[in-house]
Amino acid sequence: MTEIAIRAARPGDLQALTGIYNHYVRETSITFDIEPRTLDQRRQWLEGFAATGRYRCFVAVKDGSAIGWASSHRYNERAAYDTTVACGIYLAPEATGQGLGRRLYTVLFDALAREDIHRLFAGITLPNEASVRLHRAMGFEPVGVYREVGRKFGRYWDVATWLRPQGIRP
Ligand SMILES: CC(C)(COP(=O)(O)OP(=O)(O)OC[C@H]1O[C@@H](n2cnc3c(N)ncnc32)[C@H](O)[C@@H]1OP(=O)(O)O)[C@@H](O)C(=O)NCCC(=O)NCCS
């Protein structure tokens, strides 16, 4: 079986990560983007991460190609929200259900361990049992559900909000 390595994202991962993201844009309600993102749009997204600080991106790599990522990004532009960080995690469909989500989040959270982060946030369009279970397993707790806040594929979708009360501490 080919090893799956985890490392910080690089500019060369752009195409693979955009392909994964656009699969979920086109086929699912997991993201509320409706139109596929261009490489330029996703380049800006990828350039928003750094090797230090609160906002990072780690990729899982198999046979030289990125097959998923976990990232941390701004929760809200207003300054008092700085210590709350939102998480994102997407795996290629064939890479799901093998414990990789947990591995990626563990590496991300370890990397963030010294940062000044008080809360981690995740928003999950329902239903998404794998994501709900992953976030629960990683110490997030359910806060509530925003009913029918997104419309995609001609229907409205609920979004569950989850917070990790210990922030970045194990
Ligand atoms: C959500 C996601 C990141 C989870 O990562 P994963 O590697 O597939 O999940 P893991 O194998 O680490 O398993 C985590 C938990 O989810 C469960 N799970 C995994 N796939 C599942 C599925 N298809 N249905 C139900 N539960 C599932 C596992 O049993 C495990 O539960 P447990 O902790 O109670 O044992 C991954 O499935 C994915 O990328 N999905 C598509 C994109 C997405 O939904 N991103 C999250 C947006 S909020």
The ligand as a Gaussian input file, in Angstrom:
#p B3LYP/6-31G(d) Opt

LIG

0 1
 C      -15.365000      14.865000       6.517000
 C      -14.023000      14.208000       6.254000
 C      -12.909000      15.254000       6.307000
 C      -13.787000      13.153000       7.342000
 O      -12.519000      12.585000       7.154000
 P      -12.375000      10.987000       6.997000
 O      -10.936000      10.682000       6.855000
 O      -13.284000      10.542000       5.903000
 O      -12.936000      10.492000       8.364000
 P      -12.212000       9.493000       9.329000
 O      -11.938000       8.223000       8.546000
 O      -11.072000      10.183000       9.999000
 O      -13.366000       9.186000      10.366000
 C      -13.878000      10.154000      11.245000
 C      -15.213000       9.658000      11.756000
 O      -16.199000       9.723000      10.715000
 C      -16.771000       8.428000      10.466000
 N      -17.021000       8.325000       9.050000
 C      -16.098000       8.356000       8.063000
 N      -16.728000       8.291000       6.873000
 C      -18.063000       8.184000       7.140000
 C      -19.213000       8.102000       6.334000
 N      -19.146000       8.103000       4.992000
 N      -20.419000       8.045000       6.949000
 C      -20.518000       8.075000       8.285000
 N      -19.451000       8.172000       9.116000
 C      -18.236000       8.216000       8.534000
 C      -15.736000       7.467000      10.989000
 O      -16.331000       6.225000      11.339000
 C      -15.212000       8.205000      12.205000
 O      -16.179000       8.135000      13.230000
 P      -15.794000       7.753000      14.751000
 O      -14.804000       8.823000      15.197000
 O      -17.097000       7.861000      15.456000
 O      -15.186000       6.400000      14.656000
 C      -13.995000      13.496000       4.861000
 O      -14.936000      12.466000       4.848000
 C      -14.243000      14.450000       3.700000
 O      -13.328000      15.087000       3.219000
 N      -15.524000      14.538000       3.274000
 C      -15.886000      15.399000       2.174000
 C      -15.607000      16.880000       2.443000
 C      -16.219000      17.311000       3.751000
 O      -17.311000      16.911000       4.114000
 N      -15.482000      18.182000       4.465000
 C      -15.932000      18.717000       5.734000
 C      -16.745000      19.931000       5.517000
 S      -17.447000      20.535000       7.062000

